[in-house]
Amino acid sequence: MNRRILRGALAGALLALIPAVSACSGGDDAPAESVAAVAFDGSHVPADAFAGAAASEGVTVIDVRTPEEFAAGHLPGAVNIDVSAATFPAEVATLDPQADYAVYCQSGNRSRVALEAMAAAGVEHTVGLEGGIGAWGGEVVTG
C-alpha cells in the first residue's frame, strides 16, 4: 500500500473517531466539538486540525486554486472560488459573514491572500490549511 493511500485511510479513521472521543470528553454540558475545536480566527493550522475544522457541522470548505487545479484533485465537498479570478471579490460578497469557512490552496500562500481578502469583506470566521493540499494527506477527489 503506498504512503498516500495509507495516510488517507488513517486520516479517515481518525476523523471517524472524533464523535466517539467527543462523546466521552466530559460532562453532559461539554460541547461535542470541544475535542477537535479550532478557532476560526483567520489563522493557518496543521492538516489534522484543519481536518477537524472541515468536518465540523456547518463549515464550508473552499478551495481557492484555479478551476484546473480543483478538477485535478480537491477535498471532498469543497467548493472552488479561485482567488486569482477577477470574480473572487464578488463571490466572497455572496458568502454568509457569520458562517465558518475552511480555506486551502496548493501550498498555503494563496489561502493567506484569500483569508485577508475575505476578512476585508467582513467574512472573518475562517481557518486555513498550513502547507495547502500538499500537506493534506487525506482523501482527495477529482472532477
Secondary structure as UniProt FT lines:
FT   HELIX           3..23
FT   TURN            28..29
FT   HELIX           32..34
FT   TURN            35..36
FT   STRAND          44..45
FT   HELIX           47..54
FT   TURN            57..58
FT   STRAND          60..63
FT   HELIX           67..72
FT   TURN            76..77
FT   STRAND          79..80
FT   TURN            83..84
FT   TURN            86..87
FT   HELIX           88..93
FT   TURN            97..98
FT   STRAND          101..104
FT   HELIX           109..120
FT   TURN            121..122
FT   STRAND          126..129
FT   TURN            130..131
FT   HELIX           132..135
//
